[in-house]
Amino acid sequence: MAIDGLIILDNTGRPIIQSGFRSTSPAYPLLHVDAFNNTVPKSQRQGDIDPVIYVPPYNVADSPSACCHVECGDMRILCPVSGDVDPLFAFAFLQTFIEILREYFGALSAATLKDNFDVVYQLLEETLDSGGHPLTTSPNALRDIVLPPSLLSKLLSVAGANINSAMNSGSALGATGGPFSSPIPWRKAGLRYNSNEIYFDVVEELKAIVNRHGTTLSSSVWGKIETNAKLSGTPDCMLTFTNPHVITDCAFHPCVRLQRWKRDSSLSFVPPDGHFTLAEYRFTPGASATSARFMAAGAPAVVQSAKENVPIPFLLKPTVELTESGGTFEFKLTSRMPSQTIEALVAEMYLGEGAGGVKCVASRGDGGLSSGRRGTPETGSSSTTGSWTFDQRKMVVRWEIPVVPPSSVWSLRGSFTSLNSSPRPAHALQVRFTLSSFTFSTLKVDQLKVTGEVYKPYKGVRGKATGNVEWRW
């Protein structure tokens, strides 16, 4: 199982850089670029493009292929595949390659890749071999082969110094040797830090679908433990939890010893240097123990369709009435969190083709008191009532509330017109939000033991939850 190569396009659909292709036909990558560019105008919205596009053969003797693609900033990365290749294999490699680019450049954009063309091309050569198989994908190993971009490396390159050759030969690394000199593939040899620290971020994401009556039809929570290790030498870490039974379907970094996890649900590992994902998991709630954490004062109870559904941290009452020339809508949102603040809440609804003339009033009500703000068409904002905007290109009305205090009530009332005789807006709102210092699974770290070194590192743990809820009306 192998992929044919990678192609990186800018926001205009023009190639920035591409890897070497296994196919002998020079027109093969151009076929996939044309197939993607021809598909974009046919889609009504940008999100409607199929992630896998069928590409017909160039010659009668050739076989058809497929173009897997993902969006990355203002770019699009294409991954052509042919033969008996699972598309999930291509998407997994695309995600890995994007994470490598972020490790090297931070925020990704077409301008950044053009400025560091030589580094990107080297990464393509090192991560994908000539046969289309993933080669070196560990960021720690790649840093020894491909020098990260910096002002010093650019000055040395202009001066004619071959810094990469010096790094690969080991002459610039002292006693630590060249690349792959460490007996542990994911960790460099001879690491030294003045301050030894390790941080764990437990990040969970809720995805749910709720019907018009407030009943949760489906919900799932996927989490991961993001780790940032700055430890000297070769430390051996042991991470234990007070309630490891709340997580299932775990996937671990190669550094984790699986036998120890199977024995006592402890994570024993020698960490890589820098940022990495220690573990990924799924949270499946049991009985109504999690429902007790969502008790909004005065709010009506939400009936759960099944015990395994995760309670939604807010209650939304959408009311939409359609007419021949447009429609009116009213959204009332109530926080169900007793003491936690919901942050960065964004609710969006697609109003359909030909929508316009949007006028809204955003307000906040607490205990019978309310304040409101009427916005002009296309925009309206206030620090106390939230803000709303209308995207004329995407035909989407967006309601934003930066901070939702516990048990608070918010509302958005508005109207719109439509050029179509029968308006067809989306029958659901997409709601995104963030909860700081909070996890749906209540997974708690018990302790972290570090052996093999004489120092005692500083340890930090924090939680964060995000959500994406489709609330139908």
Summary of the structure (lengths in Angstrom):
residues: 473
radius of gyration: 26.1
end to end distance: 44.4
largest distance: 77.6
contacts: 1449
relative contact order: 0.11
helix: 19%
strand: 41%
